Amino acid sequence: MKSFTFLSVLACAGILILAAGCKEETTYRDPDSTDVSKDWSSTDIKNSSGDLGKKLAEFIEKDVDIATYYKTNGKKPAILCLDIKKETDHHLDTEIIISQVETAILQTGKVTFIAGKNRPDLAKEYAYMASGNVDPKTQKAPGRQTGAEYVLVGEIRNVRARLNDDSTVNYYYIALKLVNLTTSEICWKGETETKKRTTK
């Protein structure tokens, strides 16, 4: 019986030592640090959105039509961002890309954005304002929202290929287009590519 108890103690001690050795450790990292992964990573998102945001911001800074719109109407043209179409077998968070591109464009001071994804919340707020609980002097009503002059649309695709040496290549392609809503013309298009090779 004593032998059994002693063996049980040893077994428990071994399990505790193994558990301590497998303990996870979490540390803070610089958001600008590089993460290398065979999958779509935070570094890929930052590089892609940074590249596209810079290209679109440069276009907006120089575009004659955008400058003319401001002079004619006395206000900045508004852009509505639609979802990026995903043609990929990977789970990719495209909303982060759009959000970072928006930030880059807004910093030009030349355009504004329509809060398209927040429209359901705005509708609820209009309904609450009309409930009688809000001072009529500060109440806002539907029907005066700004219409968009442009829409930003995009797509992301990926191709995966296995090479003869058993390595795998993942190729990602992202394209954004700025479309004039009045004319349906594509007035700007930007592309970015990422290619990653994984070797066993």
Secondary structure, 3 states (H helix, E strand, C coil): CHHHHHHHHHHHHHHHHHHHHCCCCCCCCCCCCCCCCCCCCHHHHHHHHHHHHHHHHHHHHHCHHHHHHHHHHCCCCEEEEEEEEEECCCCCCHHHHHHHHHHHHHCCCCCEEECHHHHHHHHHHHHHHCCCCCCCCCCCCCCCCCCCCEEEEEEEEEEEEECCCCCEEEEEEEEEEEEECCCCCEEEEEEEEEEEEECC
